[in-house]
């Protein structure tokens, strides 16, 4: 199972939100690149970074911090938040981002994802499916759509998508455990690489995800609050992958 230490950026700082609420923010570092070096130094083989300001603004806001992260580590990085055009994807990939995560635009104009897959390939494009009670949320989680998460995933599969980041917003940043049941349902019914996000709190959570056949897990607050040891998790879940 691939592990993805998370670095969420707001105002150029490394933060964590609770349930996606922008007024529930805790700053963990003034320098996101330092956190990137820390996680890479502890064995991370992939990083997950989010431009929270970009998700609201609809365009990249924390580019300086993104550039600093790319310069600081050699492991691949996936980025989400405000990437809503072909030009933005092309720019970020040329900057050194390995995968771009598309959320809002996948809901607003699903055909856009098909265009991206055709131009950049399925390894470089990830669809972010963020949901409340199974319904997809967009624009930095500020709005809830009428689209079911499973329906969106199935449509994305038709368009050639291979990787999905599924976030249960109600659990994100709460340390209450991931939504294993629904993440497994998405995995089983789509056959996609569904990466679980939201609520990771302990090693047992990761065990449950792996046993459910889930291919990836994003770990945020649990690392920053030292509930999960990254070196131990890497040794347990990425050995021999």
N, C-alpha and C positions, 0 to 999 in steps of 0.2 A: 504494500500500500504506500502510495506516494504521500509524503507529508509536506505541507506548505506553511511555514511560519509566515504570519501576516504582519504587514507594516501598513497601517492606515495613517494617511497624512492629512492634516488640517492646519492651515496657516503655516506650512513648512515644518510642522512638528509631528512627532509620532504619537498618536492618540488611540484611544479605544472609546467607542460609543456603546451605550446600552440600548438594545432594541432599536438601533438605528436612529435614536433621537439626538439631534444636534445640540440640544441643551443638556444632554447627559454625557459629557465628555471628560475624559481623564487623560492628562498628558503624561507620557512615559519617558519621552526624550525630546530634547530640542533639536536633535540631529538624527533623522531617519537613517542616514548612511551608516552611522555608528551601530544602529540596531541590525542593519543588514550584515555588517562585518561580524557582529556578535553571533548571529544565527548561522552564518556561513562557517564561522570558526568552530561552531558546535556541531557541525556535520550536516547542516541543511543542504539538500541537493537541488532545491527549487525554492524560490521566494514568491509570495503573493503580496502585491502592493496595491493599494487603493488610494486614489486621489478623491477624497471626500468632497472637497470644495469643487472639484471638477464635475462630480456627479450632480451637484446642484446647478452649477453654472452651465453645463452642457459642453464644456471644452476644458482642456488641460489648464490647471491653475498652479499646481505644484511642480512645474517642469524642472526647476532648479534642483529640488530635492530628488526628483526622479533621475536626473542626470548624475547626481552625486552617488546614488545607489548603484547605478550601472557601472560607474567608474570604480566603485569600492569592492565589487565582488565578481567572481568568474562564473558563478552558478547561474542558470537561466532564471529569468524573472517574468512573471505574468502581471499585467497591469489592467486595472479597471477604474472607471470613473470618468465620465464625460467624453468618451471616445464614440463619436456619433457620425463620422464621415469617412469615406475611403481615404481622403487626404490625411486625416488624423491617424488612421491605422498605419498608413504608409510611413508617416513621419515617425511614429513611435517605434516601428520595427527597424527603421533605419537608424534610430537613436540607440538601439541595442536591446530593446524589449523583445523577448522571445515570443510571448503570446499576448494578444490584446483581448480583453474581456468586454463583450458588448452586451448591455442590458436593456436600457430604455429603447434604443432603436430597433432591437429585435422584436419588441412588442408593437411599436408604432408602425414599422415597415419591415415585416419579416423577410421580404424579398431582398432586402439589403444584405442579409446574412448570406444568402445564396451568392450574391455578387462578390462578397468578401472571400468566401470559400473558393470560388472559381479563380480569383485573382491571387490570393495569398496561400491557399492550401489549408486543409483541416487541422494541421498541427499548429498553425499560427493564430487561429481564431477560436475563442472560447465564448460560449453564451452564458451570461450570468442570469440565472433564474432566481429572483428574490421574491419570497412569498409570505403572505400572512394568511393563515387558515387555508392554505392551498391555492390562494389567488395571487397572481403576480402583481408586484408593486414596481413602480417606475419613478424616475426623476429623483434619485437619492432617497428612495423609499417614501417620498412625500405623498405619492398618489397610489391608490390601489386600482388595478384594472379589472375588467370583467372576464379575464382569461385565466383558465386553470393552468397550474404549473405543468401538469402532465401533458395537456394538450399542446402547450408551447414546446415542450421537449420533443414530442412526437413530430411536430412540424419541422423543428430544427433538424431532426434526423433526416427527414426527407430532403432537406437542403444540403446535406453532406456534413453536418456538424458531428464531431466525434467527442468533444469535451464540453461538459456542462458544470458550472459551479452553482450548486443549489444551496441557497441560504434560507433558513427558517428565521425570519426577522424577529419573531417573538422570543427566540432563544439567544439571539446574537448578543454577546457581551454579558450574558447573565450567569455563565458557569453552571447551567442547569442540565447540561447534557444535550447532545445533538438529537435531531428527529430521525432516529435510525429507521423507524417503520416506513416513513414516507420516502426517505432517501433510498431505501431498499426497493420500494415500489417503483420509483422512477428508474432505478438501475435495471430491475427485472423486466419492466414493460417496454423499455427503450433499447436496452443492450448497449447504452452509451457509457462512456467513462464519466460517471457522476461524482463530482468532488463535493464532499459534505462540508458545510460551513454553518457556524452558529451554535454556540452553547458548549463547545468542547471544554471539559472541566478536569479530566483525570485520565490516566492510562486505560482504565476500564472502558471509558467511552471509546477509545481507539480500538480496543479489543472487540467491542460490540460491532463497530463499523466493519472491521476486517472480517469478522465471522459472518456478517451479512453480505459479504461479497462486494463491498464498496471499495472503489479503486483509489480514492484519495481523500485527504482530510486537511482542512485549513485550521490552523491553531493560532489563536490570537491571545486573548486575555489570560488564558491558562498558562502561557509561557511567561507573560509579563508579571503575573502574580505568583509565579513559581509553583503552580499546581502540577505542571508537567515538565519533566526534564527532557529537553530536546535530545541530548546525546543518548539518553536511555531509550527514548522513543524511536530514534533513527536505528539504533542497534536492534530493537525488537521488531520493527515493522518494515524497514527497508533493506535488511540484510538479504542478499540473494535475489532482490527484485529485478 
